[in-house]
Amino acid sequence: MQMTRFFLLFLIIQFVHFLATFKLYVKAGRKSWEALIPIYNAIILMQIINRPKWWVFLFFIPIINLIMFPVVWVETIRSFGKNSTKDTLLAVLSLGFYVAYINYNSDKLEYVKGRNLSPKAGLGETVSSILFAVIVATIVHTYVIQPFTIPSSSMEKSLLVGDFLFVSKLHYGARVPITTVALPMVHDTIPFVKKKSYMFNDDISKKETSILNIFQLPYLRLPSFQKIERNDIVVFNQPADTLLDMDNFSPDRNYYKPIDKKTNLVKRCVGVPGDTLEVRNGCVFIDGKQTKLPARTKLQFSYTIKFRTQFSSYEEVSNILKLYDITDGIAYDAKSGEYFVQATEEAVISARNNPYIESLELRKNNKEYRDSKIFPHDVNYNWNVDFFGPIYIPEKGKTIAINVDVLPLYKRLIVEYEGHKLLVKGNQIFIDGNLTTTYTFKQDYYWMMGDNRDNSIDARFWGFVPFDHVVGKPIFIWLSWNTDGKGINKIRWNRMFTTVGGIGEPRSYLVYFVIVLIICSAYNRYRKIRDVKKE
């Protein structure tokens, strides 16, 4: 249905293009009917405006095509002598209708065959340069590599708040944008303006009917050269992002965001399709065996902390904790009346020797305790962050028996991620109107958790991550900014240009990068001096 709408929209655009340009085609020595044939009309137009035919390909790349439209509008009017700043502005600001205006007033126009491609107006040159720079950057951002910032401490100490990452889209296959009408290189919100950056009706009741939503493409992914492996760090779209306020994790069923505009998160994939996962006393078990984590993984847990003295300020406490790399702050539990911190086991062992610290004790929930915030949010599942599961992680093509007892685990998956209608009558389950006792999964699912285990909102709270929500694989940290640092220490120099994965301790390649940069700069300077001497 979605593809049908998109195809109809494509045909409408072709017809509008014909009405707006057929006289210009004739003026350029072509036939009027050539402006009507899809794709062929674009190839002929490239010949008319004296631009390469491969530009046509850019019209079929989502987001990029939105930038190409104004480029071609401007190039078209220039091909008929309209080179002024005023003409350029009219072409862009009128959303191309200025082209239609000159089409129906083309009697006095002359086609400039083999025109000079350098724009005569300074503004025109600037606009063209900016647009093509945006096109190249958008292609790289969308299909190759994307910058990402660590916004929260859910992955401490493996990744730190203030780490700036480059995320590869190629490893798991670049996802073609689903939301096709959106600002390039902007996620869901326009900076500073705080307005939605894409065209889509977020009212779930109008998801299938709103005219704004006809521009959505179905999910499509380019080929990958790597599968997500257990314990990989992955960037993905938060599946349960149905709120404007991400600090409130109670889903609003009236609010729906397109997959590629849901909030980006980074977590560790602790369970892959086909695994049976269980959390025991805070540790992850796969198929009954405790997971062996990579050497670089630094898990943090929650510890109750007691001091031997009364401090006059939070800053004094914070300074003591930072001595042991306990940087996640200190919190207060109103129910128990205790203070607690998030720390690694190594940090706790060292901090216990501090004369001001009386004790540090690991905090854990009882196995029988049920946390209502924990997935699947059902009274029959007494699970919490420390004792969870076992739960089967769905694999594409695999069939499971399904009944009212197991349904809470997979209902969201069946309805929201795989698009079926589900109805329960007593102990009977109907999917798309058919009575069923089994279900076959359409795609792979993953289980994502933060390394800061007791301070991470992750799959334990909202469940499975579908593969169509996966964004990419973080490959290296190009900058790490410490807000608590002073002067040059605001930059964590030892983390710059370090790889996210790998064996052994992270190693900075900053020195090598600087050396290459110096060599390239020196070579460019040498070339300029050489060219001057030749002249």
Helices and strands as residue ranges (DSSP letters): H 2-27, G 32-35, H 40-48, H 55-58, H 64-78, H 85-93, H 97-103, H 122-143, E 145-149, E 163-168, E 189-190, E 195-196, G 204-206, G 211-215, E 233-237, G 259-261, E 264-271, E 276-280, E 283-286, E 289-290, E 301-307, H 314-322, E 330-333, E 338-343, H 345-351, E 357-362, E 388-392, E 399-401, H 407-412, I 413-417, E 422-425, E 428-431, E 434-436, E 438-440, E 445-449, H 459-462, E 465-466, G 467-469, E 470-480, G 487-490, G 493-495, E 498-499, H 510-534
